[in-house]
Each structure stands twice: as structure tokens, then as C-alpha cells.
Amino acid sequence: MRAVRAGARYMNAVLGGQDYPRYVEHLRRRHPDRPIPTESEYWRERHAAADRNPGTRCC
């Protein structure tokens, strides 16, 4: 069971599962005047940014 949980944590990290909560925390701490995007807005912008700058991704 421990290996399954470790595998799930690994996949969550690889797929960016904690990126949105971490980004919200960053905004609240460093930029309290900025509006917090919804999770779908965050992912939409993140994927659009990756499409605009393909050199930053692995494949």
C-alpha cells in the first residue's frame, strides 16, 4: 500500500497536481492586490503559455 501511495504522489507531482494551490498561495503572499484566477483559468493560461513558448517543455 505504501508503494501505491508513493506512486500516486509521484504522478501527482509529475502532472502538476499541486501547481494551482501553490500558485494561489504565492499570489496571496506576494501579490495580495491581484485577483485569484479560477483553477480552469489558471490551467488555460498555463497551457496557452506553453503553446506560445514550446522551448520550455520536454516534448
CHARMM internal coordinates of N, CA and C (Angstrom, degrees):
IC EDIT
DIST 1 N 1 CA 1.4444
DIST 1 CA 1 C 1.5286
ANGL 1 N 1 CA 1 C 111.11
DIST 1 C 2 N 1.3220
ANGL 1 CA 1 C 2 N 115.69
DIHE 1 N 1 CA 1 C 2 N -36.86
DIST 2 N 2 CA 1.4586
ANGL 1 C 2 N 2 CA 120.23
DIHE 1 CA 1 C 2 N 2 CA 179.61
DIST 2 CA 2 C 1.5293
ANGL 2 N 2 CA 2 C 110.96
DIHE 1 C 2 N 2 CA 2 C -61.54
DIST 2 C 3 N 1.3227
ANGL 2 CA 2 C 3 N 116.26
DIHE 2 N 2 CA 2 C 3 N -39.71
DIST 3 N 3 CA 1.4650
ANGL 2 C 3 N 3 CA 120.70
DIHE 2 CA 2 C 3 N 3 CA 179.43
DIST 3 CA 3 C 1.5259
ANGL 3 N 3 CA 3 C 111.15
DIHE 2 C 3 N 3 CA 3 C -66.11
DIST 3 C 4 N 1.3193
ANGL 3 CA 3 C 4 N 117.21
DIHE 3 N 3 CA 3 C 4 N -37.09
DIST 4 N 4 CA 1.4697
ANGL 3 C 4 N 4 CA 120.79
DIHE 3 CA 3 C 4 N 4 CA 178.46
DIST 4 CA 4 C 1.5222
ANGL 4 N 4 CA 4 C 109.98
DIHE 3 C 4 N 4 CA 4 C -64.69
DIST 4 C 5 N 1.3399
ANGL 4 CA 4 C 5 N 116.29
DIHE 4 N 4 CA 4 C 5 N -44.81
DIST 5 N 5 CA 1.4729
ANGL 4 C 5 N 5 CA 119.41
DIHE 4 CA 4 C 5 N 5 CA 178.71
DIST 5 CA 5 C 1.5226
ANGL 5 N 5 CA 5 C 111.48
DIHE 4 C 5 N 5 CA 5 C -64.13
DIST 5 C 6 N 1.3177
ANGL 5 CA 5 C 6 N 116.53
DIHE 5 N 5 CA 5 C 6 N -40.56
DIST 6 N 6 CA 1.4635
ANGL 5 C 6 N 6 CA 120.20
DIHE 5 CA 5 C 6 N 6 CA 178.09
DIST 6 CA 6 C 1.5248
ANGL 6 N 6 CA 6 C 110.31
DIHE 5 C 6 N 6 CA 6 C -63.70
DIST 6 C 7 N 1.3243
ANGL 6 CA 6 C 7 N 116.44
DIHE 6 N 6 CA 6 C 7 N -41.29
DIST 7 N 7 CA 1.4655
ANGL 6 C 7 N 7 CA 120.13
DIHE 6 CA 6 C 7 N 7 CA 177.30
DIST 7 CA 7 C 1.5162
ANGL 7 N 7 CA 7 C 111.85
DIHE 6 C 7 N 7 CA 7 C -63.92
DIST 7 C 8 N 1.3239
ANGL 7 CA 7 C 8 N 116.98
DIHE 7 N 7 CA 7 C 8 N -39.82
DIST 8 N 8 CA 1.4681
ANGL 7 C 8 N 8 CA 120.73
DIHE 7 CA 7 C 8 N 8 CA 178.41
DIST 8 CA 8 C 1.5247
ANGL 8 N 8 CA 8 C 110.78
DIHE 7 C 8 N 8 CA 8 C -65.46
DIST 8 C 9 N 1.3309
ANGL 8 CA 8 C 9 N 117.29
DIHE 8 N 8 CA 8 C 9 N -42.18
DIST 9 N 9 CA 1.4749
ANGL 8 C 9 N 9 CA 120.35
DIHE 8 CA 8 C 9 N 9 CA 177.65
DIST 9 CA 9 C 1.5261
ANGL 9 N 9 CA 9 C 110.83
DIHE 8 C 9 N 9 CA 9 C -62.91
DIST 9 C 10 N 1.3241
ANGL 9 CA 9 C 10 N 116.12
DIHE 9 N 9 CA 9 C 10 N -41.22
DIST 10 N 10 CA 1.4613
ANGL 9 C 10 N 10 CA 120.68
DIHE 9 CA 9 C 10 N 10 CA 179.03
DIST 10 CA 10 C 1.5291
ANGL 10 N 10 CA 10 C 110.91
DIHE 9 C 10 N 10 CA 10 C -61.82
DIST 10 C 11 N 1.3207
ANGL 10 CA 10 C 11 N 116.75
DIHE 10 N 10 CA 10 C 11 N -48.59
DIST 11 N 11 CA 1.4697
ANGL 10 C 11 N 11 CA 120.34
DIHE 10 CA 10 C 11 N 11 CA -179.50
DIST 11 CA 11 C 1.5285
ANGL 11 N 11 CA 11 C 110.88
DIHE 10 C 11 N 11 CA 11 C -63.64
DIST 11 C 12 N 1.3129
ANGL 11 CA 11 C 12 N 117.67
DIHE 11 N 11 CA 11 C 12 N -39.01
DIST 12 N 12 CA 1.4539
ANGL 11 C 12 N 12 CA 121.70
DIHE 11 CA 11 C 12 N 12 CA 177.33
DIST 12 CA 12 C 1.5303
ANGL 12 N 12 CA 12 C 110.04
DIHE 11 C 12 N 12 CA 12 C -60.22
DIST 12 C 13 N 1.3273
ANGL 12 CA 12 C 13 N 116.72
DIHE 12 N 12 CA 12 C 13 N -42.95
DIST 13 N 13 CA 1.4614
ANGL 12 C 13 N 13 CA 120.59
DIHE 12 CA 12 C 13 N 13 CA 179.25
DIST 13 CA 13 C 1.5241
ANGL 13 N 13 CA 13 C 111.38
DIHE 12 C 13 N 13 CA 13 C -67.10
DIST 13 C 14 N 1.3264
ANGL 13 CA 13 C 14 N 117.04
DIHE 13 N 13 CA 13 C 14 N -43.13
DIST 14 N 14 CA 1.4671
ANGL 13 C 14 N 14 CA 121.11
DIHE 13 CA 13 C 14 N 14 CA -179.24
DIST 14 CA 14 C 1.5250
ANGL 14 N 14 CA 14 C 110.84
DIHE 13 C 14 N 14 CA 14 C -63.64
DIST 14 C 15 N 1.3173
ANGL 14 CA 14 C 15 N 116.62
DIHE 14 N 14 CA 14 C 15 N -39.39
DIST 15 N 15 CA 1.4632
ANGL 14 C 15 N 15 CA 120.97
DIHE 14 CA 14 C 15 N 15 CA -176.83
DIST 15 CA 15 C 1.5240
ANGL 15 N 15 CA 15 C 113.28
DIHE 14 C 15 N 15 CA 15 C -85.45
DIST 15 C 16 N 1.3292
ANGL 15 CA 15 C 16 N 117.67
DIHE 15 N 15 CA 15 C 16 N -0.99
DIST 16 N 16 CA 1.4605
ANGL 15 C 16 N 16 CA 120.15
DIHE 15 CA 15 C 16 N 16 CA 176.01
DIST 16 CA 16 C 1.5118
ANGL 16 N 16 CA 16 C 114.78
DIHE 15 C 16 N 16 CA 16 C 83.09
DIST 16 C 17 N 1.3160
ANGL 16 CA 16 C 17 N 117.49
DIHE 16 N 16 CA 16 C 17 N 27.70
DIST 17 N 17 CA 1.4570
ANGL 16 C 17 N 17 CA 121.44
DIHE 16 CA 16 C 17 N 17 CA -176.39
DIST 17 CA 17 C 1.5152
ANGL 17 N 17 CA 17 C 114.86
DIHE 16 C 17 N 17 CA 17 C -61.87
DIST 17 C 18 N 1.3193
ANGL 17 CA 17 C 18 N 117.81
DIHE 17 N 17 CA 17 C 18 N -27.51
DIST 18 N 18 CA 1.4649
ANGL 17 C 18 N 18 CA 120.58
DIHE 17 CA 17 C 18 N 18 CA -179.41
DIST 18 CA 18 C 1.5242
ANGL 18 N 18 CA 18 C 112.67
DIHE 17 C 18 N 18 CA 18 C -100.79
DIST 18 C 19 N 1.3134
ANGL 18 CA 18 C 19 N 118.23
DIHE 18 N 18 CA 18 C 19 N 4.05
DIST 19 N 19 CA 1.4598
ANGL 18 C 19 N 19 CA 120.73
DIHE 18 CA 18 C 19 N 19 CA -175.82
DIST 19 CA 19 C 1.5219
ANGL 19 N 19 CA 19 C 113.08
DIHE 18 C 19 N 19 CA 19 C -65.04
DIST 19 C 20 N 1.3210
ANGL 19 CA 19 C 20 N 117.56
DIHE 19 N 19 CA 19 C 20 N -45.19
DIST 20 N 20 CA 1.4666
ANGL 19 C 20 N 20 CA 119.75
DIHE 19 CA 19 C 20 N 20 CA -178.17
DIST 20 CA 20 C 1.5276
ANGL 20 N 20 CA 20 C 111.66
DIHE 19 C 20 N 20 CA 20 C -64.98
DIST 20 C 21 N 1.3367
ANGL 20 CA 20 C 21 N 119.96
DIHE 20 N 20 CA 20 C 21 N -50.51
DIST 21 N 21 CA 1.4712
ANGL 20 C 21 N 21 CA 118.46
DIHE 20 CA 20 C 21 N 21 CA 178.20
DIST 21 CA 21 C 1.5262
ANGL 21 N 21 CA 21 C 112.60
DIHE 20 C 21 N 21 CA 21 C -59.37
DIST 21 C 22 N 1.3229
ANGL 21 CA 21 C 22 N 117.00
DIHE 21 N 21 CA 21 C 22 N -37.02
DIST 22 N 22 CA 1.4639
ANGL 21 C 22 N 22 CA 120.71
DIHE 21 CA 21 C 22 N 22 CA 178.19
DIST 22 CA 22 C 1.5290
ANGL 22 N 22 CA 22 C 110.55
DIHE 21 C 22 N 22 CA 22 C -65.82
DIST 22 C 23 N 1.3364
ANGL 22 CA 22 C 23 N 117.05
DIHE 22 N 22 CA 22 C 23 N -39.41
DIST 23 N 23 CA 1.4588
ANGL 22 C 23 N 23 CA 121.53
DIHE 22 CA 22 C 23 N 23 CA 178.74
DIST 23 CA 23 C 1.5281
ANGL 23 N 23 CA 23 C 110.91
DIHE 22 C 23 N 23 CA 23 C -65.73
DIST 23 C 24 N 1.3297
ANGL 23 CA 23 C 24 N 116.73
DIHE 23 N 23 CA 23 C 24 N -42.52
DIST 24 N 24 CA 1.4684
ANGL 23 C 24 N 24 CA 120.68
DIHE 23 CA 23 C 24 N 24 CA 178.20
DIST 24 CA 24 C 1.5240
ANGL 24 N 24 CA 24 C 109.98
DIHE 23 C 24 N 24 CA 24 C -61.73
DIST 24 C 25 N 1.3178
ANGL 24 CA 24 C 25 N 116.53
DIHE 24 N 24 CA 24 C 25 N -43.66
DIST 25 N 25 CA 1.4631
ANGL 24 C 25 N 25 CA 120.59
DIHE 24 CA 24 C 25 N 25 CA 177.97
DIST 25 CA 25 C 1.5238
ANGL 25 N 25 CA 25 C 110.47
DIHE 24 C 25 N 25 CA 25 C -60.26
DIST 25 C 26 N 1.3297
ANGL 25 CA 25 C 26 N 117.24
DIHE 25 N 25 CA 25 C 26 N -43.21
DIST 26 N 26 CA 1.4647
ANGL 25 C 26 N 26 CA 122.13
DIHE 25 CA 25 C 26 N 26 CA 178.03
DIST 26 CA 26 C 1.5288
ANGL 26 N 26 CA 26 C 110.93
DIHE 25 C 26 N 26 CA 26 C -60.53
DIST 26 C 27 N 1.3388
ANGL 26 CA 26 C 27 N 116.30
DIHE 26 N 26 CA 26 C 27 N -46.95
DIST 27 N 27 CA 1.4640
ANGL 26 C 27 N 27 CA 119.40
DIHE 26 CA 26 C 27 N 27 CA 179.91
DIST 27 CA 27 C 1.5216
ANGL 27 N 27 CA 27 C 111.57
DIHE 26 C 27 N 27 CA 27 C -60.52
DIST 27 C 28 N 1.3113
ANGL 27 CA 27 C 28 N 116.94
DIHE 27 N 27 CA 27 C 28 N -44.53
DIST 28 N 28 CA 1.4702
ANGL 27 C 28 N 28 CA 120.26
DIHE 27 CA 27 C 28 N 28 CA -178.92
DIST 28 CA 28 C 1.5181
ANGL 28 N 28 CA 28 C 111.79
DIHE 27 C 28 N 28 CA 28 C -64.09
DIST 28 C 29 N 1.3156
ANGL 28 CA 28 C 29 N 117.00
DIHE 28 N 28 CA 28 C 29 N -36.40
DIST 29 N 29 CA 1.4593
ANGL 28 C 29 N 29 CA 120.87
DIHE 28 CA 28 C 29 N 29 CA -177.94
DIST 29 CA 29 C 1.5249
ANGL 29 N 29 CA 29 C 112.42
DIHE 28 C 29 N 29 CA 29 C -79.55
DIST 29 C 30 N 1.3343
ANGL 29 CA 29 C 30 N 116.79
DIHE 29 N 29 CA 29 C 30 N -46.54
DIST 30 N 30 CA 1.4674
ANGL 29 C 30 N 30 CA 120.93
DIHE 29 CA 29 C 30 N 30 CA -172.10
DIST 30 CA 30 C 1.5258
ANGL 30 N 30 CA 30 C 114.58
DIHE 29 C 30 N 30 CA 30 C -97.60
DIST 30 C 31 N 1.3251
ANGL 30 CA 30 C 31 N 117.50
DIHE 30 N 30 CA 30 C 31 N -26.41
DIST 31 N 31 CA 1.4652
ANGL 30 C 31 N 31 CA 121.85
DIHE 30 CA 30 C 31 N 31 CA -175.66
DIST 31 CA 31 C 1.5259
ANGL 31 N 31 CA 31 C 110.23
DIHE 30 C 31 N 31 CA 31 C -135.45
DIST 31 C 32 N 1.3298
ANGL 31 CA 31 C 32 N 118.26
DIHE 31 N 31 CA 31 C 32 N 63.79
DIST 32 N 32 CA 1.4722
ANGL 31 C 32 N 32 CA 120.03
DIHE 31 CA 31 C 32 N 32 CA -174.53
DIST 32 CA 32 C 1.5269
ANGL 32 N 32 CA 32 C 114.02
DIHE 31 C 32 N 32 CA 32 C -63.95
DIST 32 C 33 N 1.3235
ANGL 32 CA 32 C 33 N 117.75
DIHE 32 N 32 CA 32 C 33 N -17.60
DIST 33 N 33 CA 1.4650
ANGL 32 C 33 N 33 CA 120.86
DIHE 32 CA 32 C 33 N 33 CA -179.70
DIST 33 CA 33 C 1.5320
ANGL 33 N 33 CA 33 C 112.61
DIHE 32 C 33 N 33 CA 33 C -82.96
DIST 33 C 34 N 1.3216
ANGL 33 CA 33 C 34 N 117.93
DIHE 33 N 33 CA 33 C 34 N -16.16
DIST 34 N 34 CA 1.4688
ANGL 33 C 34 N 34 CA 120.94
DIHE 33 CA 33 C 34 N 34 CA -179.48
DIST 34 CA 34 C 1.5213
ANGL 34 N 34 CA 34 C 111.26
DIHE 33 C 34 N 34 CA 34 C -79.88
DIST 34 C 35 N 1.3349
ANGL 34 CA 34 C 35 N 116.39
DIHE 34 N 34 CA 34 C 35 N 145.79
DIST 35 N 35 CA 1.4722
ANGL 34 C 35 N 35 CA 118.51
DIHE 34 CA 34 C 35 N 35 CA 175.86
DIST 35 CA 35 C 1.5327
ANGL 35 N 35 CA 35 C 110.40
DIHE 34 C 35 N 35 CA 35 C -72.32
DIST 35 C 36 N 1.3092
ANGL 35 CA 35 C 36 N 115.83
DIHE 35 N 35 CA 35 C 36 N 147.72
DIST 36 N 36 CA 1.4650
ANGL 35 C 36 N 36 CA 121.90
DIHE 35 CA 35 C 36 N 36 CA 178.08
DIST 36 CA 36 C 1.5281
ANGL 36 N 36 CA 36 C 108.06
DIHE 35 C 36 N 36 CA 36 C -87.15
DIST 36 C 37 N 1.3339
ANGL 36 CA 36 C 37 N 118.05
DIHE 36 N 36 CA 36 C 37 N 120.24
DIST 37 N 37 CA 1.4713
ANGL 36 C 37 N 37 CA 118.95
DIHE 36 CA 36 C 37 N 37 CA 178.63
DIST 37 CA 37 C 1.5280
ANGL 37 N 37 CA 37 C 110.50
DIHE 36 C 37 N 37 CA 37 C -71.73
DIST 37 C 38 N 1.3100
ANGL 37 CA 37 C 38 N 115.64
DIHE 37 N 37 CA 37 C 38 N 156.72
DIST 38 N 38 CA 1.4626
ANGL 37 C 38 N 38 CA 118.77
DIHE 37 CA 37 C 38 N 38 CA 172.47
DIST 38 CA 38 C 1.5265
ANGL 38 N 38 CA 38 C 107.92
DIHE 37 C 38 N 38 CA 38 C -69.31
DIST 38 C 39 N 1.3135
ANGL 38 CA 38 C 39 N 116.15
DIHE 38 N 38 CA 38 C 39 N 165.68
DIST 39 N 39 CA 1.4589
ANGL 38 C 39 N 39 CA 118.85
DIHE 38 CA 38 C 39 N 39 CA -179.79
DIST 39 CA 39 C 1.5215
ANGL 39 N 39 CA 39 C 111.47
DIHE 38 C 39 N 39 CA 39 C -63.07
DIST 39 C 40 N 1.3358
ANGL 39 CA 39 C 40 N 117.43
DIHE 39 N 39 CA 39 C 40 N -38.34
DIST 40 N 40 CA 1.4707
ANGL 39 C 40 N 40 CA 119.04
DIHE 39 CA 39 C 40 N 40 CA 179.09
DIST 40 CA 40 C 1.5290
ANGL 40 N 40 CA 40 C 110.83
DIHE 39 C 40 N 40 CA 40 C -68.47
DIST 40 C 41 N 1.3325
ANGL 40 CA 40 C 41 N 118.23
DIHE 40 N 40 CA 40 C 41 N -36.43
DIST 41 N 41 CA 1.4703
ANGL 40 C 41 N 41 CA 120.37
DIHE 40 CA 40 C 41 N 41 CA 176.23
DIST 41 CA 41 C 1.5263
ANGL 41 N 41 CA 41 C 110.40
DIHE 40 C 41 N 41 CA 41 C -64.18
DIST 41 C 42 N 1.3307
ANGL 41 CA 41 C 42 N 116.04
DIHE 41 N 41 CA 41 C 42 N -41.53
DIST 42 N 42 CA 1.4605
ANGL 41 C 42 N 42 CA 120.73
DIHE 41 CA 41 C 42 N 42 CA 178.78
DIST 42 CA 42 C 1.5309
ANGL 42 N 42 CA 42 C 110.90
DIHE 41 C 42 N 42 CA 42 C -58.67
DIST 42 C 43 N 1.3501
ANGL 42 CA 42 C 43 N 116.05
DIHE 42 N 42 CA 42 C 43 N -50.35
DIST 43 N 43 CA 1.4583
ANGL 42 C 43 N 43 CA 119.40
DIHE 42 CA 42 C 43 N 43 CA -177.66
DIST 43 CA 43 C 1.5275
ANGL 43 N 43 CA 43 C 111.67
DIHE 42 C 43 N 43 CA 43 C -67.80
DIST 43 C 44 N 1.3192
ANGL 43 CA 43 C 44 N 117.33
DIHE 43 N 43 CA 43 C 44 N -36.42
DIST 44 N 44 CA 1.4676
ANGL 43 C 44 N 44 CA 120.60
DIHE 43 CA 43 C 44 N 44 CA 178.05
DIST 44 CA 44 C 1.5297
ANGL 44 N 44 CA 44 C 109.72
DIHE 43 C 44 N 44 CA 44 C -60.51
DIST 44 C 45 N 1.3384
ANGL 44 CA 44 C 45 N 116.66
DIHE 44 N 44 CA 44 C 45 N -46.72
DIST 45 N 45 CA 1.4623
ANGL 44 C 45 N 45 CA 120.39
DIHE 44 CA 44 C 45 N 45 CA 179.98
DIST 45 CA 45 C 1.5263
ANGL 45 N 45 CA 45 C 111.15
DIHE 44 C 45 N 45 CA 45 C -67.69
DIST 45 C 46 N 1.2997
ANGL 45 CA 45 C 46 N 117.27
DIHE 45 N 45 CA 45 C 46 N -38.59
DIST 46 N 46 CA 1.4669
ANGL 45 C 46 N 46 CA 120.22
DIHE 45 CA 45 C 46 N 46 CA 179.80
DIST 46 CA 46 C 1.5231
ANGL 46 N 46 CA 46 C 111.44
DIHE 45 C 46 N 46 CA 46 C -63.46
DIST 46 C 47 N 1.3385
ANGL 46 CA 46 C 47 N 117.09
DIHE 46 N 46 CA 46 C 47 N -43.59
DIST 47 N 47 CA 1.4685
ANGL 46 C 47 N 47 CA 120.14
DIHE 46 CA 46 C 47 N 47 CA 178.11
DIST 47 CA 47 C 1.5249
ANGL 47 N 47 CA 47 C 111.09
DIHE 46 C 47 N 47 CA 47 C -68.86
DIST 47 C 48 N 1.3220
ANGL 47 CA 47 C 48 N 117.67
DIHE 47 N 47 CA 47 C 48 N -36.80
DIST 48 N 48 CA 1.4650
ANGL 47 C 48 N 48 CA 120.66
DIHE 47 CA 47 C 48 N 48 CA 177.18
DIST 48 CA 48 C 1.5266
ANGL 48 N 48 CA 48 C 110.06
DIHE 47 C 48 N 48 CA 48 C -64.47
DIST 48 C 49 N 1.3262
ANGL 48 CA 48 C 49 N 117.08
DIHE 48 N 48 CA 48 C 49 N -40.75
DIST 49 N 49 CA 1.4645
ANGL 48 C 49 N 49 CA 120.58
DIHE 48 CA 48 C 49 N 49 CA 178.27
DIST 49 CA 49 C 1.5292
ANGL 49 N 49 CA 49 C 110.70
DIHE 48 C 49 N 49 CA 49 C -64.17
DIST 49 C 50 N 1.3262
ANGL 49 CA 49 C 50 N 117.55
DIHE 49 N 49 CA 49 C 50 N -39.34
DIST 50 N 50 CA 1.4683
ANGL 49 C 50 N 50 CA 120.70
DIHE 49 CA 49 C 50 N 50 CA 177.87
DIST 50 CA 50 C 1.5247
ANGL 50 N 50 CA 50 C 110.67
DIHE 49 C 50 N 50 CA 50 C -65.35
DIST 50 C 51 N 1.3285
ANGL 50 CA 50 C 51 N 117.42
DIHE 50 N 50 CA 50 C 51 N -36.59
DIST 51 N 51 CA 1.4661
ANGL 50 C 51 N 51 CA 120.58
DIHE 50 CA 50 C 51 N 51 CA 177.84
DIST 51 CA 51 C 1.5264
ANGL 51 N 51 CA 51 C 111.23
DIHE 50 C 51 N 51 CA 51 C -68.80
DIST 51 C 52 N 1.3339
ANGL 51 CA 51 C 52 N 116.87
DIHE 51 N 51 CA 51 C 52 N -36.31
DIST 52 N 52 CA 1.4657
ANGL 51 C 52 N 52 CA 120.65
DIHE 51 CA 51 C 52 N 52 CA 179.13
DIST 52 CA 52 C 1.5237
ANGL 52 N 52 CA 52 C 112.02
DIHE 51 C 52 N 52 CA 52 C -70.61
DIST 52 C 53 N 1.3212
ANGL 52 CA 52 C 53 N 117.06
DIHE 52 N 52 CA 52 C 53 N -28.85
DIST 53 N 53 CA 1.4552
ANGL 52 C 53 N 53 CA 121.30
DIHE 52 CA 52 C 53 N 53 CA -175.83
DIST 53 CA 53 C 1.5347
ANGL 53 N 53 CA 53 C 109.46
DIHE 52 C 53 N 53 CA 53 C -131.50
DIST 53 C 54 N 1.3317
ANGL 53 CA 53 C 54 N 118.09
DIHE 53 N 53 CA 53 C 54 N 75.01
DIST 54 N 54 CA 1.4727
ANGL 53 C 54 N 54 CA 120.77
DIHE 53 CA 53 C 54 N 54 CA -174.22
DIST 54 CA 54 C 1.5264
ANGL 54 N 54 CA 54 C 114.37
DIHE 53 C 54 N 54 CA 54 C -67.09
DIST 54 C 55 N 1.3156
ANGL 54 CA 54 C 55 N 118.48
DIHE 54 N 54 CA 54 C 55 N -13.98
DIST 55 N 55 CA 1.4599
ANGL 54 C 55 N 55 CA 120.47
DIHE 54 CA 54 C 55 N 55 CA 179.57
DIST 55 CA 55 C 1.5135
ANGL 55 N 55 CA 55 C 113.77
DIHE 54 C 55 N 55 CA 55 C -69.34
DIST 55 C 56 N 1.3357
ANGL 55 CA 55 C 56 N 117.80
DIHE 55 N 55 CA 55 C 56 N -12.30
DIST 56 N 56 CA 1.4600
ANGL 55 C 56 N 56 CA 120.20
DIHE 55 CA 55 C 56 N 56 CA -177.59
DIST 56 CA 56 C 1.5163
ANGL 56 N 56 CA 56 C 113.45
DIHE 55 C 56 N 56 CA 56 C -91.09
DIST 56 C 57 N 1.3162
ANGL 56 CA 56 C 57 N 118.25
DIHE 56 N 56 CA 56 C 57 N -2.28
DIST 57 N 57 CA 1.4660
ANGL 56 C 57 N 57 CA 118.86
DIHE 56 CA 56 C 57 N 57 CA -179.63
DIST 57 CA 57 C 1.5255
ANGL 57 N 57 CA 57 C 110.35
DIHE 56 C 57 N 57 CA 57 C -110.62
DIST 57 C 58 N 1.2965
ANGL 57 CA 57 C 58 N 114.99
DIHE 57 N 57 CA 57 C 58 N 165.84
DIST 58 N 58 CA 1.4657
ANGL 57 C 58 N 58 CA 119.37
DIHE 57 CA 57 C 58 N 58 CA -172.90
DIST 58 CA 58 C 1.5257
ANGL 58 N 58 CA 58 C 113.18
DIHE 57 C 58 N 58 CA 58 C -80.30
DIST 58 C 59 N 1.3397
ANGL 58 CA 58 C 59 N 118.49
DIHE 58 N 58 CA 58 C 59 N -29.87
DIST 59 N 59 CA 1.4639
ANGL 58 C 59 N 59 CA 118.58
DIHE 58 CA 58 C 59 N 59 CA -174.94
DIST 59 CA 59 C 1.5130
ANGL 59 N 59 CA 59 C 112.31
DIHE 58 C 59 N 59 CA 59 C -149.85
END
COOR INIT
IC SEED 1 N 1 CA 1 C
IC BUILD
